[in-house]
Amino acid sequence: MKKMGVDFNELTSLPASLANAQHLVILYASFNRLSAIPDEVFQHPGIVYLDASTNNLTQLPYILMEM
């Protein structure tokens, strides 16, 4: 699966196991209730686009600070 859409699902978290989705390139996770994104999502070598707009994000992974 190259694209995954979990928009509009009232999710409060994303599973760290998304890191195991080897072929994932695009992740749509907008319009949920996410307060954080797991570090593993940002460390995934294949994900080039993440839409997490319109959520309740209060923190971003530390790895973004190192970029």
N, C-alpha and C positions, 0 to 999 in steps of 0.2 A: 504494500500500500504506500503510495507516494504522498497522497494528501489525506488528512484526517480532519474532519469537522465535528467539533463538539460544542458549537455555538448554541446559545439559548437553552441550556440544560440545567441552569441553576447549580452548577458544580461549585463546590467549595474548595476543591483541590484537584490537582492533576496527579496521576500516579507516577512515581519515579520509574516505574517499569516501562514508561514510554521510551526510555533509553535503549530498550531491547528491540524496538521497532526498527530493524536494520535499514529499511528502504524509505523511511519517512523523510520527506523533504519539506513539506508545508503542513503547518498545524494551525488550524483556526479554532480559537477558544474564546471568542468574544461573547459579550452579553451573558456572563455567568456571575458567580459570586466569589471568584478567586481572590484570595488575599496575598498569595505568594505563588511563585513558579519554582518548582524544584530545580536545584542545581543541575541535576542529571539532564534536564531538557536542554539547558544551555551548553552542556558538554557534549551533546549528541553531535557526532561529526557530519551527519547528513542534513540536519534541519537548517535551512537557509532563510525560512520565513516563519515568523510566529505572530499571529494576531491575537493579542490578549486585551484588546480595547474594551472599554465599558465593563470593567470589573472593579473589585474593591481592593486593588493592589496597594499594600502598605509597605511592602519590602520587595526588593529585587535580589537575586542571588549575588553573593559576594564576587563570584567569578566575573560579573560585568564590570566591577571596579578595576579588575586587572587588565581589561582590554585596552 
